[in-house]
Structure formats: C-alpha cells, structure tokens
Amino acid sequence: MGTDLGDISWIVGGWSIVPAISFSLAASMSDVFGRRWTIVAGEVIAIVGSIIAYTTESTLMFAAASTTI
C-alpha cells in the first residue's frame, strides 16, 4: 500500500476526534438502550472496522476504518 504523508494525518486526526464524539453519543445511548446493548453495538462496530481496515487497499479507507476501532 503506497502511502502519502498527507493521508497519514487523517489517521492521527481521526483517532483524536472520533472518540470525543463517540463517547458523548455512547453516554446518551446507554441511558436509552442500556449499558449492555451499547457495549455490544460498539464491539460490533469495532469488529467491522477492523475487518475493513485489514482488507482495504487505500490509505483513506484505512483511515476511515481505523477510526472506528
């Protein structure tokens, strides 16, 4: 996979921004759906993101998938 250094900054930026947003959403989802189902949904999203990140051939798709992990 040939990488461009500009694309790598999206990976690092995503690792900072996405958790801040997802933690806020997870807190409200936990109140509505319960803690167990919120954790299960988060794990399913993480597994799907891991599979996509493992199988992708582009850096931008890897950045998008790795932020869900």
ABEGO torsion letter per residue (X at the ends): XBBBAAAAAAAAAAAAAAAAAAAAAAAAAAAAAEAAAAAAAAAAAAAAAAAAAAABABAAAAAAAAAAX
